[in-house]
């Protein structure tokens, strides 16, 4: 906690101030836009970017993460609240805060229970598919606001403003950096400058509305933004705790996955070590802060974090600067924001989410592993056809299915002895000697419910191939753990083999594994023995048999 | 398909006939009882035991499995249909069939897509917890019927009949076999004889009701059972397809898990090889058959299969015999069944499900692996507190969480050379030599999204421990596969290390893995080389460095 503050170096200050300011200027349009996506008043997006940032700075460990509203999490928020309350109602606002509170508690609890390993739950193609599906869904939902009427209709002035802003933003994204470089800016500043295009477009749009009186022509604007810092909010609805639990679990889970997928890459670039459990605590605290501010669930946005990183953020102070600047913006007069036209905010949303579409993962996966590519497409399709919550579940099932499939095929090698040595290697890859009557199997994976059946089946197969075998040795040199299901599996294998007159032995059992096995009945029921080394097993078991320089298959 | 019929041996016939008859006598009370659990008329339980058995005999591969109604699946059926229709209504009956159809299609599709590996989805403690929770729930639900009134009230004659039957059945289960042995029956027949107690108790109860006129005293009886085979049923409700999809997925999944958990053990006893994909097809066909008969979802019951096995079933003909006998029972007059008292059926249900409670798994897990024991209790608690569907989800999450946790800690060894040989082994366990500047890491697990971060993190840790290292070799001798996520992870590791002047090399890449990597950009972007063997890497990379007989740690 606050380790960055204790070790703060003066040299970091310039970078932190610059990054903090740049992110604040990104955050004003983005925060308001993502509040709209979540179905909330725009100012809630600013509220979600003050206290949460300060709390993340207190508890989080990444110097680059930029916590705040994020498109996909806002979409999930809207989708969770839609069946429970009418957007804009006081209940809706209260439930959004409550959802942030619950998600925060879930994240905090996972952090304290050290469940950071859950970041490995989604495969990258599935994550990419989820992002693609959600981005398209968000962009699609914005079309009506962009055009000022539900498509295929449109409202002339709104559509002109919206599509104009869209064109400018796309242009800025595509050519902005190159243009600024040509104007003499250094490459890194030019990249950052191009990222401020949404703020400039928003300012221009406000000016256009004011000068041309577009609001009187029917262009919807965001209206009065209340000035001043957010009040302390403690509003919750007692009747909705249980109903919000499932969405809170899903949102907390996705907050973490979305945050980590970006953070890992940025941390690696800096040679920083990311403490995943501390990140969970940081994100949890940020969401609880968002609840206290009367806002909605937040996470670190990959694109904003990348800007924060390249604008020079050296520590969590950058986030503190962002928070202070946003707080200042709320304390200053906010009347000028009232004329911000909604079609332009929609344009910034559409450009931002379409920026998350990248086809590189799909193309790589399609060439490299068709099953992963199909999982990506299925997850994207799941989000588009069944909604964002169902998409998470589809993604989970596909990732888990792939994992189980992999686990059900562990690497298992038949071992033989390198002649004249005490070394035992895979008979398929080395010139080894084996003894008839003895079969050595090395399992290169921990034994657990996902693979113990496969190990038993492989043992049976090898026994069928090598008819004279009476001694089966499982070499457990790479087995870190044996779970309860695998323990039962071994007990059953031992019993089945004993019926057929084959003894089961264990070799090279690791200390911690052995300690645990001593708490079970396996060692006393084992038809064979436990050997310290494969060599011990070899000498003890083959004293009766004959040496043969051949493979087992030939020896029979 | 029908392989058993083609290879049928005359010697099997006696066993198949006996087992078929025994199971038919078990099935009459059991089928009717589990139909009641599912909220359906008792005769549906008999319908569910004719065509499904014939279809399973046609497609299934296990000679011992006894397909038909099963308590937990009936509970899941009732829980799925409760929000959709009133028990006893025509819609309810139609939806039960539709659920069997959908579950059957799910199972069939999984079989044809070769998804049999999904049988590894639940750990054994979680499965046990699920069974325990469901059994208690079923028994609890039967209390009202057993006592003839909602507890704490009771209806005297009903309670007397129900509790009396309960006592008799418990006695038969506990002492029946011993008693029959004392009467001179051989041990195996005595065990089977004791299993027929429910049928005898049911017959006795019918007689008691008839003689004492208990039905006129308010004891509820099952009433008229329609005679004749089931009509072909094709009734479905067009409005309910989507609503039934999720329960059908869960029920199909649990049908498969419940069936396989028993089948594996019985197949191992016979030295039979169970084809899991064919089992899926068999179960799918059976459920579609149950739909056609106007019944409800079915699966193989562990207890019934065990009786089938010990009564001598040698092939699927035993199931055909059961089906034919049950068909005959329906064609003969069924009037005598009308007086069967419901409290006695409840007693058979309670005794059957409480027979599924076994504390051995919990006790073993508690001593051996506390986390597995807690997963068991959490799953049982989930079923009891949140219902059977939520229980499946809790079980899934706990099993998957445990798997991910395991996967996020793959076995990784730093390798050194056994002096004077070309053998490379774990430096922690063997006396090896290493070279400063070169680090060999062997990963004992396939690389995929669940562990690639851990591999990168471990590589970074080892590099931090061994400062002078400029060449990192990943030895992939135990790596069977690298998925798309791991491919990206390796690309990122390669780039990060290159920034720091460390080259990444691969050694002992397996053929299929290499073929796939050639479809990616990894090989061209790799800062180092790909070596055929660890020895090649060792010689090529250490020609510049110095030999040292020490561990790397010492060498720095």
Interface residues (C-beta under 8 A of the other chain):
Chain A: X115 X117 X118 X119 X120 X121 X122 X123 X124 X125 X264 X265 X268 X269 X271 X273 X361 X364 X365 X367 X368 X369 X372 X373 X399 X400 X401 X402 X403 X404 X405 X406 X407 X408 X409 X411 X418 X421 X423 X425 X426 X429 X444 X445 X446 X448 X449 X450 X451 X453 X456 X460 X477 X478 X479 X480 X481 X483 X484 X485 X487 X488 X492 X496 X500 X516 X519 X520 X521
Chain B: X115 X117 X118 X119 X120 X121 X122 X123 X124 X125 X264 X265 X268 X269 X271 X273 X361 X364 X365 X367 X368 X369 X372 X373 X399 X400 X401 X402 X403 X404 X405 X406 X407 X408 X409 X411 X418 X421 X423 X425 X426 X429 X444 X445 X446 X448 X449 X450 X451 X453 X454 X456 X460 X477 X478 X479 X480 X481 X483 X484 X485 X487 X488 X492 X496 X500 X516 X519 X520 X521
